[in-house]
Amino acid sequence: MRIINILEQEINLKKIKLENELERVLNNRTLSTDQITKEAIDIVNKLTNTNNSLVTLGSYLNKEEKKQN
């Protein structure tokens, strides 16, 4: 179960980094609107994938927990 905790923490860390990067891009006044939009969409897509990974992992853990009971 320890590896599952490590995996969960790694995914959460990736999510936090992406959220920070999104905030940095949105607040960057040196980029053009097109650059901000392009980068923000790319980061949001990565965040979506990361969130989906967390949901999938959670579903897997719930399913495994039910098997054990």
Stockholm file with secondary structure:
# STOCKHOLM 1.0

chainA/1-69         MRIINILEQEINLKKIKLENELERVLNNRTLSTDQITKEAIDIVNKLTNTNNSLVTLGSYLNKEEKKQN
#=GR chainA/1-69 SS CHHHHHHHHHHHHHHHHHHHHHHHHHTCTTSCHHHHHHHHHHHHHHHHHHHHHHHHHHHHHHHHHHHHC
#=GC SS_cons        CHHHHHHHHHHHHHHHHHHHHHHHHHTCTTSCHHHHHHHHHHHHHHHHHHHHHHHHHHHHHHHHHHHHC
//
